[in-house]
Amino acid sequence: MTTFTLLGALVGCGLVTILVGAMRSGESLVEAVDRLEAAGGSPGARSADEPAALTRVGLAISTSASHIGVPLVRKEDLALLERSMPDQLSAIGLASMGLAAVGALTPLLLGLVGISLPPITSLGAAIAGLAVGAMLPTSDLRRKAERERSHFARALGSFLELVVMAQAGGMGVEGALMASAQACADPSFQRLRSALEQAQIAGVTPWDSLGRLGARVGIPALSELSSTLTLAGTEGARVRTTLAAKSASLRQREIAAAQARANATTERLFLPSIVLMLAFVVFLMFPAGARLAHLL
């Protein structure tokens, strides 16, 4: 019992040391610039919105993971899902510390019911819980971001078709872009409309604003569209034909991706189907086999 008590105290001191070290960690130049951009460039925003302890823990874990080549947070995913960096870091810190504490306490609880484990088990379980807790919010963020990118790609294909139809009706490139962006209340169309409105306010071309949107949310198709429209604006390329070809390319890409997802789902269902068939055969043959064994 004394051993488990000392082990629990050691693990608790280690977790407190990690927390205190994370809270006292300095802020790099890149982090300071990101914080100012998120706060709208106001230098006084730090005192009004001081990062919490969980945010600092998540930042320390994310920085350590980046050093070993495993980035946990992508800015493009956060921008696409409209999440802030402190919220994501807080989620990572909370999940990591929670599962680390559960992992450290599990061997102690097993010891109370008579299952003795080596003392090093608590440390290993705490480290494993820390790693799993760091990956859970990350995997959730990436899964939702990929789903949103797929939806955005489909919406972009519809947007380009509307632009082509608007141009066929006699509208110019900029007018067709704005009219097409206002044709639907989908969030993807709202992003496109916001980018076009920002271009009007800033006095830049709409395709430059679309290109920046694509770079910010991590959608290469928007950057390709920006390059196409830039060529059309400077060299007089055939915009409508080019946009129609781009729309068809996006549509074919989405069809291929849907077929790949369907094939992957079919392959995942193959093994459960085989197991179900074998279980059904055993269910049918068991009475006859049991009677035969009884007669023998």
BASE-993682 format. One line per 3 residues: their letters; for each residue x, y negated, z negated of N, C-alpha, C, O. Coordinates in steps of 0.05 Angstrom, whole numbers. Each point is the difference from the previous one (the first is absolute). Example, Ala and Ser with C-alpha at 12.3 -4.5 7.8 and 13.67 -1.06 7.14 Angstrom:
BASE-993682
AS> 264 114 -156 -18 -24 0 18 -24 0 21 0 -13 | -28 -21 27 16 -24 -1 -15 -22 -14 10 -22 -4
END
This chain:
BASE-993682
MTT> 17 24 0 -17 -24 0 17 -25 0 -6 -20 13 | 29 21 -28 18 -22 0 12 -6 27 4 -22 9 | 2 44 6 11 -3 27 -19 -14 18 7 -18 15
FTL> -33 26 -16 -20 -14 17 -4 -29 -8 -4 -17 18 | 6 12 -43 -3 -28 -9 23 -17 10 -4 -22 10 | 28 32 -13 24 -15 11 -2 -3 30 7 -21 11
LGA> -16 42 2 -2 -1 29 -20 -21 9 4 -15 19 | -27 14 -33 -21 -20 6 10 -28 -5 -5 -18 16 | 20 14 -37 12 -26 -6 20 -8 21 1 -24 8
LVG> 15 43 2 20 -6 20 -14 -8 27 9 -19 12 | -29 34 -5 -14 -7 25 -14 -27 -3 1 -16 19 | -13 10 -42 -13 -26 -4 20 -22 2 -6 -21 12
CGL> 29 24 -24 21 -21 1 9 -4 29 6 -22 8 | -4 44 7 8 -3 28 -20 -15 16 8 -17 16 | -34 23 -20 -20 -15 15 -1 -30 -8 -3 -17 17
VTI> 7 12 -43 1 -28 -9 24 -15 12 -2 -23 7 | 25 37 -5 24 -12 12 -5 -7 29 8 -21 9 | -21 40 5 -5 -5 29 -19 -24 3 4 -17 17
LVG> -24 15 -35 -19 -22 2 13 -27 -6 -5 -19 14 | 22 19 -35 13 -25 -7 20 -8 21 3 -24 7 | 11 43 4 19 -6 22 -14 -11 24 10 -18 14
AMR> -33 29 -7 -15 -10 23 -10 -28 -5 -1 -17 18 | -7 11 -43 -11 -27 -6 23 -21 1 -6 -23 5 | 31 31 -11 21 -19 0 15 -1 27 20 -14 2
SGE> -29 29 18 14 0 25 -3 -27 14 -20 -12 -2 | 42 4 15 0 -25 14 -16 1 26 -8 22 9 | 3 -44 3 -16 -2 25 19 -7 23 14 -20 -1
SLV> -15 37 21 17 -5 23 -11 -22 18 -23 -9 -4 | 39 -1 23 -9 -21 17 -23 9 18 -19 -15 4 | 20 40 6 -21 10 17 -27 1 -16 -21 -7 11
EAV> 23 17 -36 -25 1 -16 -11 -27 -6 -24 -4 -1 | 42 -16 -4 -9 -27 -5 -14 -12 24 -21 -13 -3 | 32 18 27 -13 -11 24 -27 13 5 -19 -13 7
DRL> 18 40 -11 -26 14 3 -21 -10 -20 -23 -3 7 | 32 -3 -32 -19 -10 -20 -10 -28 8 -24 -5 -4 | 42 -12 14 -9 -27 8 -18 1 24 -19 -16 1
EAA> 24 35 17 -18 2 23 -28 10 -8 -20 -10 9 | 20 29 -28 -26 10 -10 -15 -21 -16 -25 0 0 | 40 -19 -12 -13 -21 -16 -5 -25 16 -8 -20 -12
GGS> 12 21 38 -5 -23 17 23 -20 0 -4 -23 7 | 28 32 -16 23 -18 1 1 -19 -23 16 -19 1 | -31 23 -22 1 -18 -23 21 9 -20 -3 22 -11
PGA> 23 -38 5 21 9 -19 -11 3 -28 12 15 -16 | -34 -28 9 -10 2 -27 -19 23 -4 -12 3 -21 | 9 14 41 -19 22 -2 10 22 -19 -16 16 -9
RSA> 42 -15 4 11 21 -17 -10 -2 -29 -7 20 -13 | 6 -45 3 -9 -3 -28 -30 6 -3 -8 8 -21 | -7 -13 42 -29 5 -1 -6 29 4 -21 9 -8
DEP> 38 6 22 -5 28 6 25 16 -5 12 11 19 | -4 -9 -43 24 14 -8 -5 30 4 -20 11 -9 | 39 4 22 -4 28 4 -2 15 -27 15 -6 -19
AAL> -33 25 18 -5 15 -24 22 22 -3 16 4 18 | -16 9 -41 20 20 -6 -2 23 20 20 10 9 | -45 -1 -3 -4 22 19 10 -7 28 11 17 14
TRV> -14 -43 -7 10 -9 26 31 2 1 11 8 20 | 2 -15 -42 29 2 -1 9 29 0 21 6 12 | -36 11 -25 7 28 0 -3 11 29 18 14 9
GLA> -40 -21 4 -3 9 28 21 -11 18 9 14 18 | -1 -39 -23 21 -12 16 27 15 -4 14 4 20 | -8 3 -45 25 14 -5 -1 28 13 21 8 11
IST> -43 5 -12 -2 27 12 1 -3 31 14 16 13 | -27 -36 -2 0 -3 29 28 -7 10 9 9 21 | 5 -26 -36 28 -8 7 18 25 -1 17 4 18
SAS> -19 12 -39 16 24 -2 -5 19 22 18 13 11 | -44 -10 -4 -7 18 22 11 -10 27 8 16 17 | -9 -42 -13 11 -12 25 30 5 2 11 3 22
HIG> 3 -4 -45 29 5 0 8 28 9 21 4 11 | -39 15 -16 6 28 8 -13 6 27 -1 24 8 | -10 -43 5 -12 3 27 -28 9 1 -9 12 20
VPL> -6 -16 -42 -29 7 -1 -16 -24 -6 -8 -4 -23 | 2 -13 42 -16 -24 -6 -28 7 -7 -13 16 13 | 3 -28 -35 -27 6 -10 -21 -19 11 -23 8 2
VRK> 30 -33 4 -19 -20 8 8 -12 26 23 -9 3 | -41 8 16 4 -14 25 -17 -25 1 -24 1 -5 | 37 -23 12 -15 -25 1 -22 0 21 -21 -12 -3
EDL> 26 27 25 -20 1 21 -26 14 -10 -22 -8 7 | 26 29 -23 -24 14 -11 -15 -18 -19 -25 0 0 | 39 -15 -16 -13 -18 -19 -15 -22 15 -23 -7 -7
ALL> 35 -4 28 -13 -21 16 -25 11 14 -20 -14 3 | 22 38 7 -22 12 15 -24 5 -18 -23 -4 8 | 28 13 -33 -21 6 -19 -7 -24 -17 -17 2 -18
ERS> 31 -24 22 -4 -25 -16 3 5 -30 -16 -9 -16 | 38 22 10 7 4 -28 25 -16 -6 17 -6 17 | -14 -1 -42 24 -16 -9 21 19 -10 -5 22 -9
MPD> 30 -31 11 23 16 -9 -2 5 -30 5 22 -9 | -11 -42 -8 -2 5 -29 -21 22 -7 5 16 -18 | -27 -16 32 -21 20 -6 10 28 6 -4 19 -15
QLS> 18 -16 38 11 26 7 22 9 -19 1 24 -7 | 16 -43 0 21 7 -19 -11 7 -28 10 18 -13 | -31 -31 5 -13 6 -25 -12 29 1 1 14 -20
AIG> -13 -7 43 -11 27 2 22 21 -1 -3 21 -13 | 26 -27 26 22 19 -2 11 2 -28 5 22 -10 | -2 -45 -4 10 1 -27 -19 15 -19 9 15 -17
LAS> -35 -20 20 -20 13 -18 0 30 5 1 16 -19 | -2 -7 44 0 28 6 25 14 -9 0 22 -11 | 23 -35 16 26 12 -7 3 3 -31 7 21 -9
MGL> -13 -43 -6 3 2 -29 -20 19 -12 6 14 -19 | -30 -14 30 -21 18 -11 8 29 4 -2 16 -19 | 10 -8 44 6 28 5 27 8 -14 3 23 -7
AAV> 15 -43 4 25 6 -14 -6 6 -30 11 19 -11 | -29 -34 -1 -8 5 -27 -14 27 -3 4 15 -19 | -22 -9 38 -13 26 0 19 23 2 -1 20 -14
GAL> 21 -23 33 20 21 3 17 4 -24 8 22 -7 | -1 -44 -7 16 2 -24 -15 12 -24 12 15 -16 | -38 -20 15 -16 10 -23 -10 28 4 -7 14 -19
TPL> 5 -4 44 -10 26 5 16 23 -14 -12 17 -13 | 39 -17 16 14 21 -15 -3 -2 -31 -1 21 -13 | -2 -45 3 -5 -3 -29 -27 12 -8 -2 13 -20
LLG> -18 -18 36 -26 12 -6 0 30 3 -14 14 -15 | 29 -4 35 2 29 2 15 12 -24 -6 23 -8 | 25 -38 -3 14 10 -23 -19 2 -24 4 18 -17
LVG> -24 -35 15 -18 1 -22 -18 25 0 -9 9 -21 | 5 2 45 -17 24 2 17 26 2 -10 21 5 | 36 -24 -10 17 24 -2 16 6 25 14 20 1
ISL> -16 -36 20 15 4 24 25 -17 -1 -1 -24 4 | 24 36 -9 25 -15 -4 14 -3 27 2 20 15 | 7 -43 -9 15 -6 24 26 -14 -7 2 -11 -22
PPI> 18 13 40 26 -13 -6 -4 -30 -3 -18 -11 13 | 34 -3 -29 -3 -29 -3 2 -16 26 -12 -21 3 | 29 32 15 4 -15 25 -25 0 17 -2 -16 19
TSL> -17 33 -25 -25 1 16 -15 -26 -2 -12 -9 20 | 12 -4 -43 -14 -25 -3 11 -22 18 -14 -15 13 | 41 14 -12 13 -19 17 -6 5 30 -6 -18 15
GAA> 8 44 -7 -6 7 27 -29 -6 8 -5 -9 22 | -13 15 -41 -29 -5 6 -5 -30 2 -16 -9 16 | 30 -7 -33 -4 -29 1 11 -11 27 -13 -18 12
IAG> 35 27 -3 12 -9 26 -19 8 23 -5 -15 18 | -5 40 -19 -18 9 21 -25 -16 0 -10 -8 21 | -1 2 -45 -24 -17 -1 5 -28 10 -17 -12 13
LAV> 41 2 -19 7 -27 11 0 0 30 -10 -19 13 | 22 40 -1 2 1 29 -28 4 13 -6 -13 20 | -10 31 -32 -27 4 11 -17 -25 -3 -15 -7 18
GAM> 17 -6 -41 -15 -25 -4 8 -22 19 -17 -16 8 | 42 15 0 9 -20 20 -11 6 28 -5 -19 15 | 2 44 -9 -8 8 27 -31 -1 4 -9 -3 23
LPT> -6 6 -44 -29 0 3 -11 -26 12 -15 1 20 | 20 -25 -32 -10 -24 12 12 -5 28 -13 -12 17 | 38 21 -13 13 -4 26 -14 16 22 -6 -10 21
SDL> 0 36 -27 -13 16 20 -29 -10 5 -9 1 23 | -4 -10 -43 -27 -11 4 0 -25 17 -17 -3 18 | 37 -14 -22 3 -25 16 5 7 29 -12 -11 18
RRK> 30 30 -13 7 7 27 -23 14 15 -4 -5 23 | -10 22 -37 -23 13 12 -21 -20 9 -11 2 22 | 4 -20 -40 -20 -20 7 10 -19 22 -16 -8 17
AER> 42 2 -17 11 -18 20 -1 13 28 -7 -13 20 | 13 39 -19 -1 14 26 -28 2 10 -5 -3 24 | -14 7 -42 -28 1 9 -9 -27 10 -15 -2 20
ERS> 23 -19 -34 -7 -27 9 14 -7 27 -12 -14 16 | 36 23 -12 14 -5 26 -14 14 23 -3 -11 22 | -6 35 -27 -15 15 20 -26 -15 7 -7 -2 24
HFA> -7 -8 -44 -24 -15 5 6 -26 15 -15 -8 18 | 37 -6 -25 7 -25 13 7 5 29 -7 -16 17 | 20 39 -11 7 6 28 -26 4 17 -1 -9 22
RAL> -18 22 -34 -26 4 15 -14 -27 4 -10 -5 22 | 11 -12 -43 -13 -26 3 15 -17 20 -12 -16 15 | 39 18 -14 15 -15 19 -6 8 29 -2 -17 18
GSF> -2 43 -13 -8 9 26 -27 -12 9 -3 -9 22 | -17 8 -41 -25 -12 6 3 -30 5 -13 -12 17 | 30 -1 -33 5 -28 3 11 -7 28 -8 -19 13
LEL> 27 35 -4 11 -4 27 -20 4 22 0 -15 20 | -18 34 -23 -21 4 20 -18 -24 1 -9 -8 22 | 2 -3 -45 -16 -24 -1 14 -24 13 -12 -16 14
VVM> 38 14 -18 16 -21 13 -1 3 30 -3 -20 14 | 6 44 -4 0 5 28 -28 -7 12 -1 -13 21 | -20 20 -35 -27 -7 10 -4 -30 -1 -13 -11 18
AQA> 23 -3 -38 -3 -29 -2 16 -13 23 -10 -20 11 | 33 30 -5 15 -11 22 -13 5 27 0 -17 18 | -13 40 -16 -15 6 25 -23 -20 3 -9 -5 23
GGM> -1 -5 -45 -22 -20 2 10 -28 5 -17 -19 2 | 43 15 1 10 -26 7 14 -16 -22 8 -22 4 | -5 34 -28 13 -14 -22 30 2 2 11 19 13
GVE> 3 -38 -25 29 1 -1 10 19 -21 -16 12 -14 | 42 -9 13 12 19 -19 -7 -7 -29 -9 17 -15 | 15 -42 8 -4 -8 -28 -30 0 -8 -7 9 -22
GAL> -10 -18 40 -29 0 -5 -10 28 -2 -17 6 -17 | 27 13 34 -9 27 -1 9 14 -26 -15 16 -11 | 39 -23 2 10 11 -25 -18 -8 -24 -8 16 -16
MAS> 2 -42 14 -15 -10 -22 -29 10 1 -12 8 -20 | 0 -7 44 -27 9 3 -2 30 -7 -20 8 -13 | 39 8 20 0 28 -6 4 5 -29 -12 18 -12
AQA> 29 -34 -1 4 4 -29 -24 -7 -16 -4 10 -23 | -14 -27 33 -24 -8 -14 -24 18 6 -22 -5 -10 | 27 26 26 -23 17 8 -7 21 -20 -20 14 3
CAD> 36 -10 -24 -5 22 -19 8 -10 -28 19 -16 -3 | -32 27 -17 6 -7 -28 18 21 -13 3 -1 -25 | 9 19 40 18 19 -11 24 -13 -12 9 -21 10
PSF> 3 31 -32 23 -13 -13 24 -3 20 15 -19 -2 | -12 38 20 22 -2 19 -4 -24 19 19 -14 6 | -44 10 3 -6 -23 17 3 -25 -17 8 -21 11
QRL> -14 21 -36 4 -23 -17 29 -8 -2 7 -23 -1 | 11 43 -1 28 -5 0 10 -13 26 15 -19 -1 | -25 30 23 7 -12 26 -10 -28 2 14 -18 10
RSA> -39 13 -18 -11 -27 1 15 -19 -18 5 -23 7 | 3 32 -31 16 -17 -17 27 -7 12 9 -22 -3 | 3 42 16 26 -6 13 -3 -20 22 17 -17 4
LEQ> -38 19 12 -5 -19 21 -6 -28 -10 9 -20 11 | -24 19 -33 -6 -26 -12 26 -13 -12 3 -24 3 | 14 40 -15 25 -11 -10 17 -10 23 15 -19 -4
AQI> -16 32 27 16 -9 23 -10 -28 9 16 -17 7 | -43 13 -8 -10 -26 8 8 -22 -20 6 -22 8 | -6 29 -34 8 -19 -20 29 -7 1 8 -23 -2
AGV> 9 44 6 29 -4 1 10 -10 26 23 -9 2 | -39 9 19 8 -10 26 18 19 15 17 -9 15 | -20 36 -20 16 19 14 -18 16 18 -25 -2 -2
TPW> 36 18 20 -16 16 18 -13 23 -15 11 10 -20 | -35 -1 29 -14 21 -15 16 26 0 -1 15 -20 | 16 -9 41 14 26 1 24 0 -20 8 21 -10
DSL> 4 -45 5 20 -1 -21 -11 6 -27 12 15 -16 | -36 -25 10 -13 5 -25 -8 29 -3 3 12 -21 | -12 1 43 -7 28 0 25 17 -4 -1 20 -14
GRL> 24 -29 25 25 15 -3 9 -1 -29 9 20 -11 | -12 -43 -2 7 -2 -28 -18 17 -18 9 12 -19 | -35 -11 27 -18 17 -15 8 29 2 -1 15 -19
GAR> 8 -6 44 9 27 4 25 7 -16 2 22 -11 | 17 -41 9 24 5 -15 -6 1 -30 13 15 -15 | -32 -31 6 -6 -2 -29 -14 25 -10 5 10 -22
VGI> -23 1 38 -16 23 -9 11 26 12 -11 21 -6 | 32 -22 22 12 25 10 -15 14 21 -3 24 0 | -8 -39 20 -15 11 22 15 -7 26 -2 -22 10
PAL> 17 42 1 16 -6 25 -17 -8 23 9 -16 18 | -34 25 -16 -17 -6 23 -5 -30 2 -2 -11 22 | 0 -3 -45 -4 -29 1 25 -14 10 -2 -20 15
SEL> 25 29 -23 25 -12 10 3 5 30 9 -18 14 | -17 42 -5 1 5 29 -20 -19 15 7 -10 21 | -30 7 -33 -20 -18 12 11 -29 1 -5 -14 20
SST> 18 6 -41 12 -27 0 20 -4 22 1 -20 13 | 16 41 -9 20 -2 22 -13 -1 27 8 -15 18 | -30 30 -15 -14 0 26 -12 -27 6 2 -10 22
LTL> -16 -2 -43 -12 -26 4 20 -22 3 -4 -20 14 | 27 23 -27 22 -20 4 9 0 28 5 -21 12 | -1 45 0 7 2 28 -21 -12 18 6 -13 20
AGT> -31 17 -27 -22 -11 17 0 -30 -2 -7 -14 19 | 14 3 -42 -1 -29 -4 23 -15 13 -2 -23 6 | 24 37 -2 24 -13 10 6 6 29 12 -16 14
EGA> -21 39 -5 7 8 28 -25 5 17 3 9 23 | -27 -14 -34 -24 3 16 -7 29 8 -10 4 22 | 15 14 -39 -6 28 6 -30 4 1 -15 -17 -9
RVR> 7 39 20 -28 6 2 -11 10 -27 3 23 -8 | -14 -42 -7 -7 5 -28 -21 21 -2 2 19 -16 | -23 -21 31 -23 18 -3 8 29 6 -8 18 -14
TTL> 23 -14 35 9 27 7 18 11 -21 -1 24 -8 | 19 -41 -3 18 9 -20 -15 7 -26 6 21 -12 | -25 -38 4 -15 6 -24 -18 25 3 -3 15 -19
AAK> -8 -11 43 -15 24 4 17 25 -2 -8 21 -11 | 32 -22 22 19 22 -2 8 5 -29 2 23 -9 | 2 -45 -6 7 3 -29 -23 13 -15 5 16 -18
SAS> -30 -25 24 -23 12 -14 -2 30 6 -6 15 -18 | 10 -8 43 -1 29 7 22 15 -13 -5 23 -9 | 28 -35 6 22 14 -13 -6 5 -30 5 21 -10
LRQ> -16 -42 -3 -8 4 -28 -21 21 -3 0 16 -19 | -20 -16 37 -21 20 -1 11 28 3 -8 19 -15 | 26 -15 34 12 27 4 17 8 -24 1 23 -8
REI> 13 -43 -4 16 6 -24 -17 9 -23 7 19 -14 | -30 -32 10 -18 8 -21 -13 27 5 -4 16 -19 | -2 -10 44 -11 27 7 21 21 -6 -7 22 -11
AAA> 32 -27 18 21 20 -5 4 4 -30 4 22 -10 | -5 -44 -6 3 2 -29 -24 15 -12 4 16 -18 | -28 -21 28 -23 15 -10 2 30 6 -7 16 -17
QAR> 16 -9 41 4 28 7 21 13 -18 -3 23 -8 | 25 -38 2 21 11 -17 -11 5 -28 7 20 -13 | -23 -39 2 -12 4 -26 -19 24 0 -1 15 -20
ANA> -14 -12 41 -19 23 2 16 26 1 -8 20 -13 | 30 -19 28 16 25 1 13 6 -27 1 23 -8 | 8 -44 -6 11 4 -27 -20 11 -19 6 17 -16
TTE> -31 -28 18 -21 10 -18 -7 29 6 -4 16 -18 | 4 -8 44 -5 27 8 21 19 -11 -6 22 -10 | 32 -31 11 21 17 -10 -1 3 -30 6 21 -11
RLF> -15 -42 -3 -2 2 -29 -23 19 -8 1 13 -21 | -22 -12 37 -22 18 -6 4 29 8 -16 17 -7 | 38 -12 22 5 28 10 5 19 -23 -12 21 -2
LPS> 30 -28 -17 7 18 -22 -24 5 -18 -5 23 -7 | -10 -44 -2 -24 6 -17 -20 18 14 -13 16 -13 | 10 -19 40 -19 16 14 9 30 0 -16 18 -4
IVL> 42 -14 7 10 28 0 -4 12 -28 -8 23 -2 | 14 -38 -19 -4 10 -27 -29 6 -5 -7 20 -13 | -11 -37 22 -29 5 -3 -9 25 14 -16 16 -11
MLA> 26 -12 35 -7 24 15 10 26 -14 -14 20 -1 | 39 -21 -9 11 23 -14 -16 6 -25 -6 23 -7 | -2 -45 -8 -16 4 -24 -27 12 7 -10 17 -15
FVV> -2 -25 37 -26 11 9 3 30 7 -18 16 -6 | 40 -9 20 5 28 7 3 17 -25 -11 22 -2 | 26 -32 -18 4 14 -25 -26 3 -14 -6 21 -12
FLM> -11 -41 12 -26 1 -13 -18 21 13 -14 14 -15 | 15 -11 41 -16 21 14 11 28 -5 -16 19 -2 | 42 -16 1 12 26 -2 3 10 -29 5 24 -4
FPA> -7 -42 -15 5 8 -28 -19 22 -10 9 19 -12 | -36 -21 17 -18 21 -11 7 28 12 1 19 -15 | 4 -18 41 7 26 12 26 10 -11 3 24 -5
GAR> 17 -42 2 25 9 -10 -2 10 -29 13 19 -8 | -29 -34 -8 -3 9 -28 -14 27 -2 7 17 -17 | -27 -12 34 -14 26 -1 18 22 10 0 22 -12
LAH> 16 -28 32 19 21 10 20 6 -21 7 24 -4 | 3 -44 -10 20 5 -21 -12 16 -23 13 17 -12 | -39 -22 6 -14 14 -21 -3 30 7 3 18 -17
LL> -10 -13 43 -4 28 9 26 15 0 1 24 -6 | 21 -38 13 26 14 1 10 4 -29 22 12 -3
END
